[in-house]
Amino acid sequence: MSDEPDEVEETDDAAEEAAEEVTETETEEQDAEAETEDAEAEEEEAEGLQDGDFIRLAYTARTVEGDQLVDTTDEEVAEEEGVADQGTFEPRVIVLGEGHLFPEVEDDIRGKEVGDEGTVVVPGEDAFGEYDEEQVRTVTADKIDEDDRYPGARVQIDGEQGVLETIIGGRARVDFNHPLAGEDIEYDYEILEQVEDDLEKAKGLLGMFLDVDLEMWVETDEVEETRVEEPDEDDEEAEPETVTETVEKETLYVESTPQLAMNQQWMMQKQQIAQQVIDLTDIDRILIQEVLDGSGMGMGMGGMMGGMGGGGAPDDVDIEEALEEADIDADEIADEL
């Protein structure tokens, strides 16, 4: 009996395998070409400004209906609108992709270059939300300060901000919607520059969050750090070792001011604000410095030291006479103490 059919079958199998290998090779080559094309396309798309870039931006935002000013970095516009005394109006530093602008505005900026301008309309539902009739509620008038009991007054009730619409007897109708709810917002902007310097980045971020003019600078400091070094896995008896080493840290120094100390945003979110500055720049840590130069404190401190047995006032000084000359009421001081 002949073995010829088996040989034919083996030949057919080999041919099929060879054809499959060719097909797989072609598929791999096609996939590689597709990946290369995708990479090139992504590279082309990535031209211009992208997420993570710091830019200095000038803009003015107004409602589409009514042309009401919402926000501006232009001092002339602020003066024309009568709001120049309500803050500092100058181009602002923002970071693309960090939610510092409405997403529609960020989308329009991506891919553009320094010097480019643009206009974007942000729909009301994406800006300050849609107007919700259920957010207009009736409350007892007792919850509103007597000085604010008039239509149009901005009031705060149970932690919510609202606008008083009407007040009749002991009942008040308050609109808790955002004042710009339902309004489409038009942004006109110009990209002034891309910010590269860490100090300028930090100033821009802190200025945006706090709207406070602060003195700050960056220094490279040598700092001692302690870390735990795990032992070699092969040495079962070894224990973790504490190692102290000196490392360099880029430190942002910020000179504190009364405005910063009393800034509500800073008091409530200082850790989050500081963390964002560190995450988005090459700064490693932030030191807030309070400067006490002793101005105007000499007499008060001297009196305190004298009262505590220190070397403040000489023995031959008449304290009552000194208080009279300084126009200070001793009884008032006693009451305060």
C-alpha positions as CSV (number, residue, x, y, z in Angstrom):
1,M,0.0,0.0,0.0
2,S,1.4,3.4,-1.0
3,D,2.3,6.3,1.6
4,E,1.8,8.9,-1.1
5,P,-1.5,10.4,0.3
6,D,0.2,11.0,3.7
7,E,3.0,12.9,2.0
8,V,0.5,15.0,0.2
9,E,-1.3,15.9,3.4
10,E,2.0,16.8,5.1
11,T,2.9,19.0,2.2
12,D,-0.5,20.8,2.4
13,D,-0.1,21.3,6.2
14,A,3.4,22.8,5.6
15,A,2.0,25.1,3.0
16,E,-0.8,26.2,5.3
17,E,1.6,26.9,8.1
18,A,3.8,28.9,5.8
19,A,0.8,30.9,4.6
20,E,-0.3,31.6,8.2
21,E,3.3,32.8,9.0
22,V,3.2,35.1,6.1
23,T,-0.2,36.4,7.1
24,E,1.0,36.9,10.7
25,T,4.1,38.7,9.5
26,E,2.0,41.0,7.3
27,T,-0.4,41.7,10.1
28,E,2.5,42.6,12.5
29,E,4.0,44.9,9.8
30,Q,0.6,46.5,9.3
31,D,0.1,46.9,13.1
32,A,3.6,48.5,13.4
33,E,2.9,50.9,10.5
34,A,-0.5,51.8,12.1
35,E,1.3,52.4,15.5
36,T,3.9,54.6,13.7
37,E,1.2,56.6,12.0
38,D,-0.7,57.0,15.3
39,A,2.4,58.2,17.0
40,E,3.1,60.7,14.2
41,A,-0.5,61.9,14.3
42,E,-0.2,62.3,18.1
43,E,3.0,64.2,17.7
44,E,1.4,66.5,15.2
45,E,-1.6,67.0,17.5
46,A,0.7,67.7,20.4
47,E,2.1,70.8,18.8
48,G,1.4,74.1,20.5
49,L,0.4,74.5,24.1
50,Q,-0.7,71.4,26.0
51,D,-1.8,70.3,29.5
52,G,0.7,71.2,32.2
53,D,1.9,74.3,30.4
54,F,1.9,77.5,32.4
55,I,0.7,80.5,30.5
56,R,0.0,84.2,31.2
57,L,-3.4,85.0,29.9
58,A,-5.4,88.2,29.4
59,Y,-9.2,87.7,29.2
60,T,-12.6,89.3,29.6
61,A,-15.7,87.3,30.2
62,R,-19.2,88.6,29.7
63,T,-22.7,87.2,29.6
64,V,-23.9,86.7,26.0
65,E,-27.3,88.0,26.9
66,G,-27.1,91.4,28.6
67,D,-23.3,91.9,28.1
68,Q,-22.8,91.8,31.9
69,L,-19.2,91.7,33.1
70,V,-18.3,88.3,34.7
71,D,-14.5,88.6,35.0
72,T,-11.6,90.5,33.5
73,T,-7.8,90.9,33.7
74,D,-8.0,94.3,32.0
75,E,-7.8,97.3,34.3
76,E,-9.4,99.7,31.8
77,V,-12.4,97.4,31.5
78,A,-12.6,97.2,35.3
79,E,-12.6,101.0,35.5
80,E,-15.2,101.3,32.8
81,E,-17.5,98.9,34.7
82,G,-16.9,100.6,38.0
83,V,-15.3,97.6,39.7
84,A,-11.6,98.7,39.7
85,D,-11.7,98.9,43.5
86,Q,-12.7,95.2,43.9
87,G,-9.3,93.6,43.3
88,T,-6.2,93.5,41.2
89,F,-6.8,93.5,37.5
90,E,-3.8,92.1,35.5
91,P,-3.0,89.1,33.2
92,R,-3.1,85.9,35.2
93,V,-0.9,82.8,35.2
94,I,-2.9,79.6,34.8
95,V,-2.0,75.9,34.1
96,L,-3.7,74.1,31.3
97,G,-5.5,71.0,32.3
98,E,-5.8,71.9,36.0
99,G,-9.3,73.3,35.9
100,H,-8.3,77.0,36.3
101,L,-10.6,77.8,33.3
102,F,-13.8,76.4,32.0
103,P,-13.1,73.2,30.0
104,E,-14.4,74.8,26.8
105,V,-11.8,77.6,27.1
106,E,-9.0,75.2,27.8
107,D,-10.0,73.1,24.8
108,D,-9.8,76.2,22.6
109,I,-6.3,77.1,23.9
110,R,-4.7,73.7,23.5
111,G,-2.5,73.6,20.4
112,K,-2.3,77.3,20.1
113,E,0.8,79.5,20.4
114,V,1.9,82.5,22.4
115,G,0.3,85.6,20.8
116,D,-2.8,83.8,19.6
117,E,-6.3,85.1,20.5
118,G,-9.7,83.5,20.7
119,T,-13.3,83.8,21.6
120,V,-15.3,81.0,23.2
121,V,-18.9,80.7,24.3
122,V,-19.5,78.5,27.4
123,P,-23.1,77.2,27.6
124,G,-24.9,78.2,30.8
125,E,-25.2,74.6,32.0
126,D,-21.4,74.2,31.7
127,A,-20.6,77.6,33.2
128,F,-22.6,78.3,36.4
129,G,-25.3,75.6,36.0
130,E,-28.8,75.7,34.7
131,Y,-31.4,77.8,36.5
132,D,-33.4,75.6,38.9
133,E,-36.8,76.9,40.1
134,E,-36.6,74.5,43.1
135,Q,-33.7,76.5,44.4
136,V,-36.1,79.5,45.0
137,R,-37.4,78.8,48.5
138,T,-39.4,80.5,51.2
139,V,-37.7,80.8,54.6
140,T,-38.6,82.6,57.9
141,A,-37.5,86.2,58.0
142,D,-35.9,85.7,61.4
143,K,-33.0,84.0,59.6
144,I,-32.2,87.2,57.8
145,D,-30.3,90.1,59.4
146,E,-32.6,93.2,59.8
147,D,-30.1,95.3,57.7
148,D,-30.5,92.8,54.8
149,R,-34.3,92.7,54.7
150,Y,-34.8,94.3,51.3
151,P,-35.2,92.9,47.7
152,G,-31.9,92.2,46.0
153,A,-29.9,91.8,49.2
154,R,-27.3,89.0,49.2
155,V,-27.9,86.8,52.2
156,Q,-26.5,83.7,53.8
157,I,-28.9,81.2,55.3
158,D,-27.9,77.9,56.9
159,G,-24.5,78.1,55.0
160,E,-26.1,78.8,51.6
161,Q,-25.7,82.0,49.6
162,G,-28.8,83.5,48.1
163,V,-30.5,86.7,46.9
164,L,-33.6,88.0,48.7
165,E,-36.5,88.4,46.2
166,T,-39.4,89.4,48.4
167,I,-40.2,89.7,52.1
168,I,-43.7,89.8,53.5
169,G,-44.5,89.6,57.1
170,G,-42.4,86.8,58.7
171,R,-41.7,85.0,55.4
172,A,-39.0,85.7,52.8
173,R,-38.5,84.3,49.4
174,V,-34.8,83.7,48.6
175,D,-33.2,82.6,45.3
176,F,-30.3,80.2,46.0
177,N,-29.3,79.8,42.4
178,H,-25.9,81.2,41.4
179,P,-26.5,84.8,40.2
180,L,-25.3,83.7,36.7
181,A,-27.1,80.4,36.6
182,G,-28.4,79.7,33.1
183,E,-26.3,82.4,31.5
184,D,-24.1,81.6,28.5
185,I,-20.6,83.2,29.0
186,E,-18.4,84.6,26.2
187,Y,-14.6,84.6,26.8
188,D,-12.3,86.8,24.8
189,Y,-8.7,85.9,25.5
190,E,-5.1,86.5,24.4
191,I,-2.1,84.2,25.2
192,L,0.6,86.6,26.3
193,E,3.5,84.3,27.2
194,Q,4.5,80.8,28.3
195,V,5.9,80.9,31.9
196,E,9.0,78.8,32.5
197,D,10.5,80.2,35.7
198,D,9.5,78.4,38.9
199,L,9.3,81.6,40.9
200,E,7.0,83.2,38.4
201,K,4.9,80.0,38.3
202,A,4.6,80.0,42.1
203,K,3.7,83.7,42.1
204,G,1.1,83.1,39.5
205,L,-0.6,80.2,41.3
206,L,-0.6,81.9,44.7
207,G,-1.9,85.1,43.2
208,M,-4.7,83.3,41.4
209,F,-5.8,81.4,44.6
210,L,-5.4,84.2,47.1
211,D,-5.4,87.6,45.2
212,V,-2.7,88.9,47.7
213,D,0.5,90.6,46.7
214,L,3.3,88.7,48.5
215,E,7.1,89.0,48.6
216,M,8.6,85.6,47.7
217,W,11.9,84.1,46.4
218,V,13.4,80.7,45.7
219,E,16.6,79.4,47.3
220,T,18.5,76.1,47.1
221,D,18.8,74.8,50.7
222,E,20.7,71.9,52.2
223,V,18.4,70.0,54.4
224,E,19.0,66.9,56.6
225,E,16.6,64.1,55.9
226,T,16.1,60.8,57.8
227,R,15.0,57.7,56.0
228,V,14.7,54.0,56.9
229,E,17.0,51.7,54.9
230,E,15.7,48.1,54.6
231,P,18.3,45.4,55.2
232,D,19.5,42.8,52.6
233,E,16.9,40.1,52.1
234,D,19.5,37.4,52.5
235,D,20.5,38.6,56.0
236,E,17.6,37.4,58.1
237,E,19.0,38.8,61.4
238,A,19.6,42.3,60.1
239,E,17.2,45.1,61.1
240,P,16.1,48.3,59.3
241,E,18.7,51.1,59.7
242,T,17.9,54.7,60.1
243,V,20.0,56.9,57.8
244,T,20.4,60.6,58.0
245,E,21.7,62.4,54.9
246,T,22.0,66.0,53.6
247,V,20.0,66.7,50.4
248,E,19.4,69.9,48.4
249,K,15.8,71.3,48.3
250,E,14.4,74.0,46.2
251,T,12.6,76.2,48.8
252,L,10.0,78.8,48.1
253,Y,10.2,81.5,50.8
254,V,7.1,83.6,51.3
255,E,7.0,86.6,53.5
256,S,3.8,86.5,55.5
257,T,1.5,89.6,55.8
258,P,-1.6,90.3,57.8
259,Q,-3.5,90.0,54.5
260,L,-2.2,86.4,54.1
261,A,-2.7,85.5,57.7
262,M,-6.4,86.6,57.6
263,N,-7.1,85.3,54.0
264,Q,-10.0,82.9,54.3
265,Q,-8.9,80.8,51.3
266,W,-5.4,80.4,52.8
267,M,-6.7,79.6,56.3
268,M,-9.0,76.8,54.9
269,Q,-6.9,75.4,52.1
270,K,-3.3,76.2,52.7
271,Q,-2.2,72.6,52.5
272,Q,-4.0,72.0,49.2
273,I,-2.7,75.2,47.7
274,A,0.9,74.5,48.8
275,Q,0.6,70.9,47.5
276,Q,-0.5,72.1,44.0
277,V,2.4,74.6,43.8
278,I,4.9,71.7,44.7
279,D,3.2,69.2,42.3
280,L,3.2,71.6,39.3
281,T,6.7,73.1,39.7
282,D,10.2,71.9,40.7
283,I,9.8,73.5,44.1
284,D,10.3,71.0,46.9
285,R,8.9,72.8,49.9
286,I,7.4,76.2,51.0
287,L,8.4,78.2,54.1
288,I,6.1,81.0,55.3
289,Q,8.1,83.6,57.2
290,E,6.6,86.1,59.6
291,V,8.8,89.1,60.0
292,L,8.8,90.9,63.4
293,D,11.1,93.9,63.4
294,G,10.0,95.3,66.8
295,S,8.7,98.6,65.4
296,G,6.5,100.3,68.0
297,M,6.9,97.6,70.5
298,G,9.7,98.9,72.7
299,M,7.7,100.7,75.4
300,G,5.1,97.9,75.8
301,M,7.8,95.2,76.1
302,G,9.7,97.3,78.5
303,G,6.7,97.7,80.8
304,M,6.1,94.0,80.7
305,M,9.7,93.2,81.6
306,G,9.6,95.8,84.4
307,G,6.4,94.2,85.8
308,M,8.0,90.8,85.8
309,G,11.1,91.9,87.7
310,G,13.2,92.4,84.5
311,G,15.4,95.4,83.8
312,G,12.7,97.4,82.1
313,A,12.1,100.6,84.2
314,P,14.6,102.3,86.5
315,D,13.7,102.4,90.2
316,D,13.3,106.2,90.3
317,V,10.7,106.4,87.6
318,D,7.2,107.3,88.7
319,I,5.0,104.8,86.8
320,E,1.7,106.9,87.2
321,E,3.4,110.0,86.0
322,A,4.8,108.1,83.0
323,L,1.4,106.8,82.1
324,E,-0.1,110.3,82.3
325,E,2.6,111.6,79.9
326,A,1.8,108.8,77.5
327,D,-1.9,109.5,77.8
328,I,-2.6,106.0,79.0
329,D,-5.4,105.2,81.5
330,A,-4.1,102.9,84.2
331,D,-7.7,101.9,85.1
332,E,-8.4,100.8,81.6
333,I,-5.3,98.7,81.5
334,A,-6.3,97.1,84.8
335,D,-9.8,96.3,83.4
336,E,-8.3,94.7,80.3
337,L,-6.0,92.6,82.3
